[in-house]
Structure formats: structure tokens, C-alpha cells
Amino acid sequence: MTKTDLFRVIIKIFGIYCFIDVLFQLLPSISFSGGFDAFSFTFNLIYMIVMGLIAFLLLFQTDRLVKLFRLEKGFDTPTIDAKHLSANGLFKLGLIVMGLLMIADNIAPFLNFCYLIFKEQVSADGLTGANNMALHQHLYFNRWVVCGLNVLVGIIILTNYKWISKLFLKNEKKLGDNG
């Protein structure tokens, strides 16, 4: 595996994580229906366009970024001495780690909100005090949905990491072939 392949894989993994993170950070601000705020809408639209462009560059213009930042220059040897490490294997490992992080970061709040909603539905008195306050704020309902979606996407990444790696690494060309 060459150093360029390593940088390509790292950039693509960061691009996927950036896309998913931006998607789930933006979802609560768009889904809140507390009235139309032109400043908030404009800011969210600009944020979505800029981050979408960054994710596009990281995912689909990887070779151009490697050339632009000259990431392949300045190494003693052009290859990494790893007998069983390939770009595809490293990308799969990155996807597995990313999926596990998404699940680990979001499973506890998701289960907590599920418990609170279940408790509210079956309890004769409903929720009391802090539990009621925490559950009925719009931001927490959105957080509950976002945590659930993060867990779902993490599971999808873990179960389909081979297909995802084929999707993003199938058309890569070697930088050394173009000169």
C-alpha cells in the first residue's frame, strides 16, 4: 500500500463521518417548528451548503486534495511496509470504528429517552419534576430522534461496511499513473 492510498482512505473516512455528523447536527435545527426565523434559516442554509461542499470534496475529489496538499511528497519510501494492510482493509476498519463510535455515543441517551417516554405512558402520575421538564422540551425530543438515527446509521454501517467500501473505493486511480 502506498502512502497516497493511506491518505486517500483517511480523507474518505473523515468525509463520511463529516457528512453524517453534519446531517445529524442540522436535523434538530431544521425540524423545530417554533416559527420561521429568517436569520436561523439563512445560517442553516449556508452551513448546509458549505458542509455539503466539504463532504463532497472529501468523498469524491480525494485525488485532487492529495495533489493539492502534496500529501505524497516528502517521504523516504513511497510505500508503507505492511504485508496485510491494504487501502480497502483500512477503509473497512475505519468504517467499523466509525459505526461503533456512533452507536456507543448515542445508545445511552436514546435508551434513556425511550425509558422516560415509556414511563410517562404507563405511570398513573406521569413523570415528575426534572424528568418531565427534560422530556417535554422540543430540543430533547429532537435529540431523542437524532440519537435513534445515529444508532440506526451506526448499525447500518456495521452491517454493510463491505458494500460501503466498494462504493467509495471502486474507481480510485493511482496518482503515479498520471504523472
Disulfide bonds with the S-S distance in Angstrom:
none
